[in-house]
């Protein structure tokens, strides 16, 4: 499966790394592409292991907002 998260608050490379790392640590996430300019985060994942809510929580724990 693939989804795109709209993440607010990312302003630098550190932000990008924090969001990418948080998502990659989730079991079932297979790939993460962050576009710092647009705030879009493309996530490829196995929906039998992880869901969008878990991804949202992982990003928000890093201090960023996910717009649904």
Secondary structure, DSSP 8 states (H G I E B T S, - for coil): -EEEEEEE---SHHHHHHHHHHHHTSTTEEEEEEETTTTEEEEEE-TTT--HHHHHHHHHHTT-EEE-
